[in-house]
């Protein structure tokens, strides 16, 4: 566990954010109008997703964060049968954002920079390249972009999932590929996953990204940081919807 007397590390977070909306109900019949289930409404819950989920987990891990998040938040609505926890449908309402301008930002005082790029327009290639060019500390990028070779730098770590890796046009040397329950791969080394009772994978990548930053800052080693991030993600998937790590979770990961 982090000693409370230590000065909290200062992180810049840039990312696409969204609202995750969960519509819970029960399915007892099929619609007479079409061969689809009828969901009888019980309740609606909302949570902060994507980069906002990264932000919440960075805060939980003890970071001081300056967030620059997309002002027009996307909305993801999931319809879920409460008895089975089965997701029946997801409806995405993506919002347009202009690219963030970073040229005037002072960067040198940050301990790390985290970029949560869902490729919605708020973070373009110029934004990432400007940060890489001007900032010499560790940069952690989770991106949906398919051409990542241009972001190659010894201080930049790019996290993508296995599907994104398979669809990528190019990757960088410092690419970390998450593989769900199987763990993650980096530099031709496989890091095994941690067995967990799966509830929901939503937001697990965001938790991985935040924990990767924590692990690197305190352990000063990307390999050990990956192991920490795998552990954190294994906790996230035990819960329904996006999940913010608790103090108990952090003690489990770091103790």
Buried (B, 14 or more C-beta within 10 A) or exposed (E): EBEEEEEBBEBBBBBBBBBBBBBBBBBEEEEEEEEEBEBEEEEEEEBBBBBBBBBBBBBBBBBEBEBBBBEBBBBBBBBBBBEEEEBBEEEEEBBEBEEBEBEEBEBEEBBBBBBBBBEBBBBBEEBBBBBBEEBEBBBBBBBBBEEBEEBBBEEBBBBBBBEBBEEBEEBBEBBBBBBBBEBBBBEEEEBEBBEBEEBBEBBBBBBBBBBBBBBBBBBEEBEEBBBBBBBBBBBBBBBBBBBBBEEEBBEBBBE
